[in-house]
Amino acid sequence: MRDIAMISADTPRTSGWLRLVIVSDTHNVDLPLSLFPEGDLLIHAGDHTKNGLFSELTDAAVWLRSLADRFTYGVVSIAGNHDKPLDVETWLQAAPLSQPREIWSSELMTNARDLFNGNGIDERYVPMRLLQHSAEEIAGLKFFGSPYIGLTPRRQAMTQDNPLCYEGFARDPLRLMELYADIPSGLDVLITHSPPLGILDSSVQYGGVLRENPIAIGSVALRDRLRGMLPSERPRLHIFGHEHDSSGVFWDEELGILFVNAAAVNGDQGVIKQGGDYAMKEGFRPWLIDIRVIP
């Protein structure tokens, strides 16, 4: 781990290294801006909103934009399963059932995506990038971001022609294998919304059901993709969220990857359905990672 380190906000900056400030699963919770120290890049690993309403997407993007000036290279984010209108493959079919009071169009979906790409809010440019299963090089580091997750048991029980089955970037195991095969070799940072199976993915309330014994809800396909790569091909850092019960960091000696589950809040969709709300985790701080830029 000599080329990557988890650090505290008062750690002195080092030439040749970039400081990443990392968060995920904010769900429109008003996290105090004071908790976010300055750095080189803010990374958000998806689930910006509660339910993916356009007003919620706008509020989330405004919040990110308010932070962007603190970072040399602005913000990189991906979508999560709650940010449903950002899923261009499924949303127009699912929207009438999922959000019957909102009228969605291809143009409005484009506007929603532009909110996270530095457009659509005001005239002032702030570097904001939304990685939609795509790669980008920033300040000498290679990033790939992907929003996809596996099907929940409820969705597995749906017929494949049900528009709600795949909304919000949910995909079946075969499709996930195809998608994760697109993860390029030689990355510095991989950002996914889903965790890989068995790594910071332990859930006691998956699907809104409280369990006595936690279950692992991560992606088999994502785990297998990382295991199938040669050591020199694997990312140095893998950032995700999705599972609120397992925020934390884990260094995998075998894979040579530092994993970060950056979920910021407690609660899940079951909380919302029961009239509750998401709440910031007690003692929450964004994760701070220094990573060396290797020429």
Buried (B, 14 or more C-beta within 10 A) or exposed (E): EEBBBBBEBEEEEEEEBBBBBBBBBBBBBEBEEEBBBBBBBBBBBBBBBBBBBBEBBBBBBEBBBEBBEBBBBBBBBBBBBBBBBBBEEBBBBBBEEBBEEBEBEEEBBEBBBBBBBBBBBEEEEBBBBBBBBEBEEBEEBBBBBBBBBBBBEEBEEBEEEBBBBBBBBBBBEEBBBEBBEEBEEEBBBBBBBBBBBEBBBBBBBBBBEEEEEBEBBBBBBBBBBBEEBEEEEBBBBBBBBBBBBBBEBBEBEEBEBBBBBBBBBBBBBBBBEEEEEBBBBEEBBBBBBBBBBEE
